[in-house]
């Protein structure tokens, strides 16, 4: 096992538009178990940010508590990070976003962190349409406390430490987010980078709450036969709504897509999400069709992945609240303090 | 003999009947006549139908603490009639609605009854039932104008101002005042022996609720994010902030220079404050005891990860839901020491709305300077009642103290950045705000133990270094927090009183009254924790000290013992915790029990 990351960079490494190489988006060496799905998601985040030419310091990464929430240490070491308290990442991100509307906010959470202790905050971040990308690394168990079942453990699934779940139905975060009115809902799989990377790019470009439920097998406690969150099970049962491409606004679409089975969704900044090989009776901008498609997949025992729903007219929290276009944290005394003359008038009102 | 400008008037109403605005009008009129006045709402945790009282102390000498003994009571609530009549001081007056005859069981021989047919008059002159109810209140105020010799011109001016935007309502209000006035004049000898007389006792004072002043202090102090969850008695801090922001913080294009977020609960409210201040904004929350309990986990994170937080705790009666609409000082320990692990927080204790305003701005400075939670501990009495106080002042040359923050130039200049390096040897480190520099100054904020470079560690020595540095910060804070207010007795004495917050009003009154009896007490009003040298000196220079508080367990006394190692035998707790503001009489009676009998 490696403990030290080399800092040497080959001078010929490919640079992105803002002059960074891929390695500039990496973080510390992961201390998660070898083969953990979370590490693949970290890799996908690195790739997405590199390819999107995100300036690392213009992104803030926030998390709660748990294995998933440790990952922000493992990517984007030039970004400020915040490992908050269990289940409370959404509120910290809300405050951070209120202070500076100009950064990209990437929240990382787990199934325990979101579907149990943090359910309230998750729900309300959706309701506010907080402008952030929210990724749940969903392994169906509490890895850091040795594998107890979580609220997303499927009924009938077997795990190493909790055995057969014959008691409780799972909470489907994707279905819930759709019901709550989330403006961007996707599900992916840590083992499917082709799908996950463009989805993360699209999520970070979406002006509003972009939710990705990413199934991420726990190799130590929940990758066994009988588990519905194992690599094998997910590979066998994954069914995508479509393939997904993310096209930044300055790039031209070079691929030819077959008419009738593909569609494009334009985002506010001019970038486009291109979806190909569409599921029948499904339209990514129609919430109803997404809910129906999700229910159908449940009946057939499939794990529906891909972008499920996007509202291209989404407006983020700052627009809903009509806050200043200038980041609030950039305002100075002269913008904020009304001064003694105004206070005279206020005093007069209390006499 | 007439008693001029010295009385307690109480109104007994049913809540939700519009009595509050009539009663406020009464208090404001007296204030405008130049007479010191102190109104207090004694209200239920309910919207409509339960008993509510409004008590106004009028005192020419400027004593504004609560006083028991009601000289005149306006009783219009049948539910509480019996109790209300019993509460009138012997020789006092009971003003009631004589539309119905008062039953014989309600007659006391030692008080005077003044019947005004309020409902009858109202029904004769107003058609709409709701208006009949509302104007009934104005009618009794009109009667008081005659009975107490209030200047009608002043109260009518207030009516004009109040309805400036709905002038159609003015004549009806005038009429109601006149109805009550004329009836009282025609049927009773006016004025009564308790009466008012214009004086010059208020100067340039204002009459304002502490919570509204707190909200204004947050605006002047540069807060841009307020996150909160509704809870009595703190909600009006949020309302004050928002109302004044709408006037003071909106750009010409209608865009707001503030974010006002009603959170889903107190946990989220605190999380939002932490996120906002971490990201370089000034942010705060306002709550009460139960909210502080819920925020405690996050408060510990802010303490340990060193993130500025300003929290206003408007205290109410505890424990649990307790007495949500009664006043107490019961959260001293739970706020100063909020959260698990070794934590303690800078805390300020305002006594007046003026101090709410000033200290709120100070808290925002202190939070940035010390990168830690700073508590402003107020109470229901201060927050939700109007207090006569000096006008709010702002020094235009004042600059916000944003504390130690490295900007991009600093990061270029310095050799190395370590978020938790004690560069200046005062316990306070330099932080960076996200987005500052492309390659320098990023760090990982965490609630886990970490080293000087913000890297996770479980090394015991490093941990000890970090938490000891936090103590050093606490020491540094002693020279930054407001110094206590010391009032010396007229003669040298080895006895003293210590108090804080709203206890000030009655404590200073008791001190004066004691002095008239030849008992001398020096006084110290605590304004902040950590205690600075003045507090220690005061304790050391007195033999016997009475610590006056509004809680059961003498919590500030415990904090004094804990922080200063003060001798418990020296500190006697003088306590009142029935939910009503402490009175000078209570203080004197309880201190008196510890004094040697006077010869």
Interface residues (C-beta under 8 A of the other chain):
Chain A: X55 X56 X57 X58 X60 X62 X72 X73 X77 X78 X79 X80 X81 X82 X83 X84 X85 X88 X90 X91 X92 X93 X94 X95 X96 X97 X98 X99 X100 X102 X103 X120 X121 X123 X124 X321 X322 X323 X324 X325 X328 X329 X331 X333 X335 X336 X337 X338 X339 X340 X342 X343 X346 X347 X350 X351
Chain B: X31 X32 X204 X205 X206 X207 X208 X216 X219 X220 X222 X224 X225 X227 X244 X248 X249 X251 X254 X255 X256 X257 X258 X259 X260 X261 X263 X264 X265 X267 X268 X269 X270 X271 X272 X273 X274 X275 X276 X277 X278 X279 X280 X281 X283 X297 X298 X301 X391 X392 X393 X394 X395 X396 X399 X400 X432 X433 X434 X435 X436 X437 X438 X439 X442 X443 X444 X445 X446 X447 X448 X456
